[in-house]
Amino acid sequence: MIPGPVDVDADVLQALSGPVPGHLDAGFIATFGRALKRLREVSLAPGAQPFVVSGSGTLAMELAVANLIEPGDRALVVNTGYFSDRMAHILERHGAKVTHVRAASVGSAPDVAQVEAELRGGGFKLMTVTHVDTSTAVLAPVEPLVKAARQHGVLAVVDGVCATAGEAFHQDAWGADVYLTASQKAVGVPPGLALLTVSPRAIAAWKARKAPVASVYADWAEWLPIMEAYEAGKPAYFATPPTSLVCALDVSLGQILAEGMEARFERHRRMARAFRAAWSALGLKLVPTSEDVAANTLSAVYYPDGVDASLVGRVKAQGVAIAGGLHPEIKPRYFRVGHMNRVSPGDVLVTVGAIERALHAAGHRTATAGTAVAAAQAALSG
Ligand SMILES: *Cc1c(COP(=O)(O)O)cnc(C)c1O
């Protein structure tokens, strides 16, 4: 129950266990082509160009920035924490002049009006938003932010690494230009794939650039013909694709689409509500400052008074892996629980039960044993 790599379905693992397919193998070509089509559907972006490249989420971020930014371009970072800082770091490395709009405090969401005021000031090529900041479990108001960028002719890049296929997102309808993620979070595949869906507007901006892309491996010019070829049922080679992982991705994306995107978003909301009911029953305070900015893919929860980061080990001893803090300002003061991909009512009850027992063992006995499990159960039954 950590916020990635997540628990992976048996059929997805099974797809990894066969003979390693060659990248020119007819079966693999069909699988890769289908996975690309499915990625477009998962992003709800029928008009977008999908990219599947060997690497992690950080490469997905760099694949967006390296192709859209030229030295001297201005970029607006809607900053909610650790991964927004990383995006700024990548932007600066590629020569962007970065302006931050920061949330008022750790755990609060950025103010849409403030972002709009910056956008109105003009001059930005691109805006980035972290859909769910995994360091704070803050869910950014992506829809109005992306629409504001659109309105001002600014490219909108959304880091969905802890959100895609878990949090509601309608790339085409909202007008986002890049939605990017990695295989090991809500997409439900082992780590190793950078995934992007790119709007025709962003492709046009990339084609119009004057400066060469400052990376060969990250250059869309290398990858676009490969993606187009595989989708057209033809092989192509630039750099060897991670063939086994692509097969696993295809299976997982198929499962995601079989569940249905709206049903999947709703299941994540339901599981998150049950977790929040449990945190509240335990008297614990969330890092997100209000319910409407709390992510549905993970929880970030402050330790109660008298309990420290050793709780993570105590929960592990009860049979469940959770994660410690990540945001540098509050790192030793809170823990994180991932609840994405296959998360089920059973996972909620087992996890809450383990945390409740570990808190008791750590001397936090404000509630009768079972209170938090009952609260989660009531939320799941509601
Ligand atoms: C995990 C994560 C990343 C980085 O992904 P890696 O696969 O670890 O490189 C970027 N952004 C967000 C929001 C994340 O949760």
PDBQT file of the ligand as one rigid body, heavy atoms in Angstrom, charges set to zero:
ROOT
HETATM    1  C1  LIG A 401       6.387   9.107  -8.705  1.00  0.00    +0.000 C 
HETATM    2  C2  LIG A 401       6.176  10.455  -9.293  1.00  0.00    +0.000 A 
HETATM    3  C3  LIG A 401       7.070  11.019 -10.207  1.00  0.00    +0.000 A 
HETATM    4  C4  LIG A 401       8.378  10.388 -10.572  1.00  0.00    +0.000 C 
HETATM    5  O1  LIG A 401       8.220   9.158 -11.153  1.00  0.00    +0.000 OA
HETATM    6  P1  LIG A 401       9.466   8.132 -11.180  1.00  0.00    +0.000 P 
HETATM    7  O2  LIG A 401       8.875   6.961 -11.878  1.00  0.00    +0.000 OA
HETATM    8  O3  LIG A 401       9.827   7.870  -9.764  1.00  0.00    +0.000 OA
HETATM    9  O4  LIG A 401      10.562   8.794 -11.923  1.00  0.00    +0.000 OA
HETATM   10  C5  LIG A 401       6.757  12.248 -10.762  1.00  0.00    +0.000 A 
HETATM   11  N1  LIG A 401       5.636  12.888 -10.421  1.00  0.00    +0.000 NA
HETATM   12  C6  LIG A 401       4.761  12.393  -9.542  1.00  0.00    +0.000 A 
HETATM   13  C7  LIG A 401       3.528  13.165  -9.209  1.00  0.00    +0.000 C 
HETATM   14  C8  LIG A 401       5.008  11.166  -8.936  1.00  0.00    +0.000 A 
HETATM   15  O5  LIG A 401       4.147  10.663  -8.060  1.00  0.00    +0.000 OA
ENDROOT
TORSDOF 0
